[in-house]
Amino acid sequence: MDIRPIKTEDDYTEAIRRIEMLWGAKKDTPEGDELDLLCTLVESYEMTHYPIAPPDPIDAILFRMEQMGMTKTDMAKYLGSQSRVSEVLGRKRPLTLKMVKSLYKGLKIPAEILLT
């Protein structure tokens, strides 16, 4: 097992190839330990070199609505009146702090997503 930091794209590609070879290795074996270490290194490299931007707040709300089988009418509880729901989801009105708190508490949408 020759594990070293991933510093270049070639190192990254090599680590991915090795992970594919080790995939399915049993836990608490030398191969399983190597797989765990390589996955941690790859994850760290990807977070630095391929960051994922947070989702758009309205897209996050629409996604949660879909997950929960909610309609625009259901959203009035969190955003105010039906017309306000239409304005917010139509991107004509920004979310207020009160709306963000309500969505966070009621629908468990992370505030950091809603505040971007």
N, C-alpha and C positions, 0 to 999 in steps of 0.2 A: 504494500500500500504506500504509494508515493503521492501524498496529498500536499498541495501547496496553494498559496493564495491565487485567485483568478485575477490577473492584471490586464490581460489582452483578450481580444475577440477570439484568437486562436486557443488560448487557455480555456475560454468559455466553451467553445465548440468541443474541445477535447473532454471537458468535464461532462458535457451533455452526452457524448458518446459513451463515456464510462458509466454514467447513470443508467443509460438504456441497457447496457450489458448487465448491470447489477440489479435491475428492476426485479422485484419479487424475492430478493434475498431475505432469508429469515432473520428476524430480530435477534440481537445479542450474539451474532456471529461476526467474524472479521469482515465478511462481505456486507452484512447489514450495517455494521458500524461505518464502513467506508461509504456506503450509500447515504447514510444520515449526514455525514460530514460534507460530502459533495453537494447534497441538496441544500444544506445551509450556506455553503459558499456560493452556489449558483443563485440562490435567492438574494443574497447580499449584493452580488454583482448586478442582477437584474433590477433591483430597487434603485441602484445608483445610475445605471446606464439606460434603463428602459422604464422610467417612472410612469405610472398610470395617473392621469389627471383625474381629479374628482369629477363625478357626474354633474351635469347641469341640474340646479335645484328643481326646476319644473319637470325635467325628465325623471328625477328621483321620485317626485310626488306621483307622477303618472304611473311609474313602475310599481310603486307601493299600492296604488289604487287597483291596478290590475291584479297584483298578488292577492289582495284581500277581497277582490270581487266588488269593489266600491264604485259607485256612480258619482257624477258631479253633484247630485243632490246630497249624497252622503257627506260630501266635503264641506258643506255649509257649516257644519258643526265645528270645523277647524279653521275655516277661512272667513266666516261671516255669512253674508247673504248669498243667495244663488247668483246674483249679478257679480258680486265680488269674486266668487269662485270662477266664473267665466272670464273675468278680467285677468285674474292671476294665471289661470291655466292657459289663457290666450296671450300671455306675456305683455299685457297692456298695463298691468299694475304690479309693482314690486311687492315682495313679501315684507310684512312688518315684523318687528320683534315679537309682538303678541302672537302673530300667525306662526312664526318659527317655534316659539315655545309650545304652542298648541299642537303643532305637527310632531314635534319631538316627543311630547308627553303622550299624545294619543295614538300616533302611528309608529313611533320609535324610529323616525327618520333622524339620523344624526344631525345635530345642529350645525356642525362644521360643513356639511354638504349644503344645507339650506342657506348658509350665510355667504356662500361664494358668489 
